[in-house]
Amino acid sequence: MRQISSRINGTTIKQYSTTFLLVGSMASSAHIRAASELYHANYNTEALKQSMIAEFALAYHDIPTALHNYTVLAIRNNSTSIKQRALDVAIEYQDLQAALDVATHWVVQEPEDVPAKFYLAHIALKAHEYQLAAETLDHILNIDPNADLEQILAGITPESEEDRVNLLNTLYASKEKNNPSVLILIAGLEAQSNNIEKALETVNKALRKRPKVTGFILMKANLLMALGNEKETLDWYERSSRKHKYNLEVRLAEVRYLIKVNQAEQALEKLEKIIKTWPDAEEALFIAGLTAIDLKKYDLAEHYLVELRYSSKYQNDAYFYLAVNAERKQQLETAKAYYRLVDGNLYTVSRRNLISIYDKQGKLNDVLRFLTQERVNYPQHASFLYQAQAEILKKMDNKKAALRLLSEAVQNLPDDPELLYSEVLLLDPFENKEQLDKALKQLLSIEPNSPTYLNAYAYTLALQNRRLNEARTYAEKALDFAPEQASILDTLGYITFLQNDFVTSSKVLAKAYEMSGSINIGVRYAKSLYMQGALDKFNQVLQQLKQNHPNDAELQQLDSLLLPQHLHKS
């Protein structure tokens, strides 16, 4: 550890001005454990005082003081918690030098501590200290030849080609360069440099030394996939699964690849064998259930998915796909029962599917009552539930009731932009002018840079043909955030048309029409060309519209614009 030793001899404690990323958080108990360990183990009140000063400094954003105190504590103290907290603070505020100093001292104080060496190698790579990183990797492998070194590169792989080459050259020069773990690191970097063939050769070297390592097996498969060798990938998975028949991860990886290349029948056959060997393998049961649904083997899908009803990981997914399965079997009441049980990130889609079933059954009043109760049971989803009920009421041609409901919702959740926007979409721009204006202003106060809300306000003002300069400002600002959105271009085109700026209007609407092909935008575009006096272009656009929309009544109005010219010619 030549560089480590020299680093310690030359280290001086200093005030650090660079800010850093905290791996833990202020809410983390790491600093409490650190202070407690100091107090109870060493009765070192001075150290306790220093750690408290450091935490207060962090709370008041005095980063240099916090880093100084924790670095001093980490170097002078044998406490692992103190060192961990010092590293957390250094990494949090991106002071790599401080982090490197702490990790270096940690390794020197505890030379057999592999986690400490992992920290040092990771930080050295992040700081582009490749020689130090290579030496540290060598030390790790001397202690534990089977150490998984891939995690050291997680999140710090060099982005530039030059840095990748430097790191590769460092690893190539390492005396442990033929260690299988180092070979895998090298292969990963070669792959990131798009040198897939060479990476495959490197992985094969590692596999010859350690043929049973799951990560090595899967890396080779991924490299074969990257090369587009479907047959070779399938053959590799087949051989690996046969050779390592008790390796669940490898066998599931083969199944996932079979599904990816549309060989679902073969995948399901292999899944059935896997489940016989590992009847409680939840991922295998889940994939088998979904694959069976895709293959329309609904009874088999249900057989697998019901096994996951009490799974902490797959419960909600299982209920959701049991509902989908029942719906495919036209067992609608069963599907509804399963959809009601779904929570988590599938909650909203499950309720939308549930609403769709009620709609097919002509029972929208029933689902309205159900969703009201859902707001009590799931208050965290109240915004979505209010919006869903409003959509149903609108579908039932009860717009007034929908508006009353949304008004109640906005009172209960006044800072929810989605609810406000739902209300905006229902309000009439002429009958509810003041209410609409208020809702739109509130929307922009919550999210002033939302292109959707800016466009909504701009279009509303255009429809009302008032405050057109303000409307144009909103539309132009919306375009700054979403320059390729046809609806915003259409709004700006409409506003500039009303302002008699037909040159801008035709230019903007031309782009909107090209992007969307909408007849409404096309008609506006044609009118702006006519008002600009570009009659040849107007006629060209009109003929295109007629060709694409031969029976549209709006096009007759455009035809009439040319009538005086025809009469004049005759």
Summary of the structure (lengths in Angstrom):
residues: 570
radius of gyration: 32.9
end to end distance: 99.1
largest distance: 108.5
contacts: 1819
relative contact order: 0.03
helix: 76%
strand: 0%
